[in-house]
Amino acid sequence: MATMQQVAERAGVSIATVSFVVNGSKKVLPHTRERVEAAMRELGYSRNHAGSALARGRTDIIALLYPAFERNLSGTAMTFFTSAADRARERGYTLVLWPAHNEAAEITELTASGLVDGVLLMEVQLEDGRVDRLKEGRTPFALIGRTQDPEGMAWVDVDFASSVETAIEELVALGHTSILYISGATEKRFVAHGGVARARESYLQTMAQSGLTATTLTCGENSAAGRLLAAELVEHHPDATAIILMNEHAAPGLAIGLAQHGVRVPDDLSIISIGTSAHMASMAEPVLTHMDSPAAELGRLGVDAIIERINEPDRPLPQTLIPCTPGEGASVARAPRR
């Protein structure tokens, strides 16, 4: 294998200049860099990425932490990952998906390893021990989501509160007064998960402000649970005319189950799916009227936020809230006359 000395001789520069190009440890004039890189290609010289990282004191790797052992992956989550990975690559970084539990100890193991320059944390809880542990350490971090008190941290998040409010306003304008709220959360996650808690609270407040009775239900995050929920709705909530759904995994089964029980969507029951994607909404029949998650935009902004924390820690902290946007679908109609 070619050596750095041979590259220097071929390019007509010093070994130090080759080192600067290889390790990115010092700026080199563009035409000089081109000569060095041409010599590297001609000689088949390969960068030692581990050595380069050691020389610069950084790895150019960002870890995206997602509790894959506890949450189902969906098309929406994958959009977060792919957009974040694309943005990281555009900016000269590598983003790695780091499946983890919601445990602070794993944070310590990761940041102490020196393998990553920064951490981007998803599925943030209102009271999150992982965030507390990151704040105690020296590794830069940013959040996709936010805690109960996110001051002093870099974060980007979905504005679930305004998204739910918009959905209710749309349904009320169509004459709906019996509007159910269905999430994929257990009571524990109602309290813990920031997005889930804020969406539910927005539903309760908006319904109260509209003079309407609020009813919240939970459902497992899978199609089979959606079918079971359909039976429950028919038996226990026959007067409901609309659903706000925060559970894209259960949506196909819910639609199937309703049809099996003779409930026509949207003639008998309207459905708006919140925080999902057109792809996931199309898995139900009819295609669900939905509010698109800003996953792609937040993935990019999350990467920008963590890179700013790595490179310019004294800059103002980015704190960005983006609502879901209305998407097309065929599961909403005027309230039926009963």
Rosetta blueprint (number, residue, H / E / L):
1 M L
2 A L
3 T L
4 M H
5 Q H
6 Q H
7 V H
8 A H
9 E H
10 R H
11 A H
12 G L
13 V L
14 S L
15 I H
16 A H
17 T H
18 V H
19 S H
20 F H
21 V H
22 V H
23 N H
24 G L
25 S L
26 K L
27 K L
28 V L
29 L L
30 P H
31 H H
32 T H
33 R H
34 E H
35 R H
36 V H
37 E H
38 A H
39 A H
40 M H
41 R H
42 E H
43 L H
44 G L
45 Y L
46 S L
47 R L
48 N L
49 H H
50 A H
51 G H
52 S H
53 A H
54 L H
55 A H
56 R H
57 G L
58 R L
59 T L
60 D L
61 I E
62 I E
63 A E
64 L E
65 L E
66 Y E
67 P L
68 A L
69 F L
70 E L
71 R L
72 N L
73 L L
74 S L
75 G H
76 T H
77 A H
78 M H
79 T H
80 F H
81 F H
82 T H
83 S H
84 A H
85 A H
86 D H
87 R H
88 A H
89 R H
90 E H
91 R L
92 G L
93 Y L
94 T E
95 L E
96 V E
97 L E
98 W E
99 P E
100 A L
101 H L
102 N L
103 E L
104 A H
105 A H
106 E H
107 I H
108 T H
109 E H
110 L H
111 T H
112 A H
113 S H
114 G L
115 L L
116 V L
117 D L
118 G E
119 V E
120 L E
121 L E
122 M L
123 E L
124 V L
125 Q E
126 L L
127 E L
128 D L
129 G H
130 R H
131 V H
132 D H
133 R H
134 L H
135 K H
136 E H
137 G L
138 R L
139 T L
140 P L
141 F E
142 A E
143 L E
144 I E
145 G L
146 R L
147 T L
148 Q L
149 D L
150 P L
151 E L
152 G L
153 M L
154 A L
155 W E
156 V E
157 D E
158 V E
159 D L
160 F H
161 A H
162 S H
163 S H
164 V H
165 E H
166 T H
167 A H
168 I H
169 E H
170 E H
171 L H
172 V H
173 A H
174 L L
175 G L
176 H L
177 T L
178 S L
179 I E
180 L E
181 Y E
182 I E
183 S E
184 G L
185 A L
186 T L
187 E H
188 K H
189 R H
190 F H
191 V H
192 A H
193 H E
194 G H
195 G H
196 V H
197 A H
198 R H
199 A H
200 R H
201 E H
202 S H
203 Y H
204 L H
205 Q H
206 T H
207 M H
208 A H
209 Q H
210 S L
211 G L
212 L L
213 T L
214 A L
215 T E
216 T E
217 L E
218 T E
219 C L
220 G L
221 E L
222 N L
223 S H
224 A H
225 A H
226 G H
227 R H
228 L H
229 L H
230 A H
231 A H
232 E H
233 L H
234 V H
235 E H
236 H H
237 H L
238 P L
239 D L
240 A L
241 T L
242 A E
243 I E
244 I E
245 L E
246 M E
247 N L
248 E L
249 H L
250 A L
251 A H
252 P H
253 G H
254 L H
255 A H
256 I H
257 G H
258 L H
259 A H
260 Q H
261 H L
262 G L
263 V L
264 R L
265 V L
266 P L
267 D L
268 D L
269 L L
270 S E
271 I E
272 I E
273 S E
274 I E
275 G E
276 T E
277 S L
278 A H
279 H H
280 M H
281 A H
282 S L
283 M L
284 A L
285 E L
286 P L
287 V L
288 L L
289 T E
290 H E
291 M E
292 D E
293 S L
294 P L
295 A H
296 A H
297 E H
298 L H
299 G H
300 R H
301 L H
302 G H
303 V H
304 D H
305 A H
306 I H
307 I H
308 E H
309 R H
310 I H
311 N H
312 E L
313 P L
314 D L
315 R L
316 P L
317 L L
318 P L
319 Q E
320 T E
321 L E
322 I E
323 P L
324 C L
325 T E
326 P E
327 G E
328 E L
329 G L
330 A L
331 S L
332 V L
333 A L
334 R L
335 A L
336 P L
337 R L
338 R L
